[in-house]
Amino acid sequence: MDMRAAVAALVEKGIRAAFPDAEVPADIGGMLEVPPERAMGDFAFPCFRLSRTLRMAPPMIASRLCQNINDPDTARVECVGGYLNFFFNRGNFARGTLEAILASPGKWGSSGEGAGKTVCMDYSSINIAKRFHIGHLSTTVIGNSLMRIYKFLGWNTVGINHLGDWGTQFGKMIAAYKRWGDKKTVEEGGIDEMTRLYQRFNAEAKNDPSMDDEGRAWFKKIEEGDSEALEIFHWFKDVTLKDAMRVYDILGVHFDSYAGESFYADKTGAVVKELEEKGLLKDSDGAKVVDLDEYGMPPCLILKSDGATLYHTRDLAAALYRKKTYDFSKCLYIVAYQQDLHFRQLFKVLELMGYPWAADQMKHVSFGMVSYEGQALSTRDGVMIYLDELLTRAQEKALAIINEKSPNLENKEEVARQVGVGAVVYSTLQNNRIKDIDFRWDRALNFDGETGPYVQYTFARCSSVLRKAPASLACPDWNALSDDDSQYLLRLMSRFPEAVADACDKDEPSIVTRAVTEIAKAYNKFYYENRVLDEDPGVAAARVALTKACADVIRTGLYLIGLEAPERM
Ligand code: ARG
């Protein structure tokens, strides 16, 4: 039940009755405020804006409106100063809210708002031949959550892993492999072995610059489609992806496309030509650039002096390809804020090419930097946390707790995975994405307080109550949910759809994280204060309905941020 709309309708009726000639504001729902204290009602309507058009003091308007609003089944109304304060009819509010949630399980907060629209989501976008580390955790889980949120709101979603799989380093890697590597060692050692080879190559190349030529030659072979070069290159990619896929599986992350930088290698020529034709390319010491001085940005590099393309060139090709292929209404790049300039340049160049959609449909969804105990992440300095290691430790810790607290649980390993992953993902989506994250093991593995496991535990608690509830229940006595704790929980649940819509608007999953956490906290408070399976069958039926709806909303909220909801833990 949408109480905001219901109260807005009352206000509108009041205005029409009290001031027949007045113009009714278009967004009464948006004008309704949530009073800071519960004693001041559930919604307040300020009359200050009306006072300008009606030329009347706000308290006067409030009192006139008050006399013209009479619908105690929805809400009682009081006027205080220039405000109308609405107090919901608690029983009816409970019934309306719970019936609405329970009418279509798993759908509360969903909508068709995005119907017919496509959003492209460029996220995770890992680099080939690098182990998956926590530097790529935020983009992966923010992107995954946004994919789910958009889909929930009816959008057609395209998840793209824009792999970093192009550049001279891959030539060097092949050269190193040809010198010292062998199939078996790489197959067994995986990315670590590839990294070792690459590092050895760089170290020895310092004393023997001809090795760099060797690396360049191999990269040229990749570019030209030499079969041996391509075979090794694809194999390196497979090894990296196999590793990443394990992590994606554990996290429940899926992509619709793995078209990365190499996919665009044969599509950059057309972009360069178009830039040339549109008179946007400028010579700069032999390189080709788009001058962005006028827009307060350094030039955007398109071709190096040796004719090689750059990150920007491939991103331009990717943007045009995506627009053509998916006809998106939105294209989001979930990438750390360090690349802020890169994306501002990218969007500006597209705009200069005559694509106005670059300005209003493309968005860099940036997030903060991850450091580890105060230090910047760096493989070289050993300041690094690998994702598989993090997830393994989280699952081990969860398993240890389960063994201690619920030794008889049937599917312990499965639940440990759900809870361990839940702790890690939740801690990444807990705060506004733009905030920097200083990774700390104790925080990522924390299961108490406001954490993923806490919310999951609340869901399991609801499930347990529901298992104990009798199969057939009496007619609910909705007035049994008139106490402050039940009402507060109901209010949070009734506003859950607003949180989801807001999260989508701002591309900010933490809004859902906070909403579902507050609901879990409110349920636990309700649970401590009330006996759900009360002797009075009407009371019990109402509290069971509340529990059932709450479980449903928590499950949805967890799902939207990428967490599973075990029924027992
Ligand atoms: N692979 C890049 C990195 O790890 C991120 C790519 C983001 N996507 C893009 N279209 N530029 O930094």
Residues whose N, C-alpha, C, O or C-beta is under 5 A from the ligand:
A	BS01	LIG	D122 S125 I126 N127 H162 G164 V335
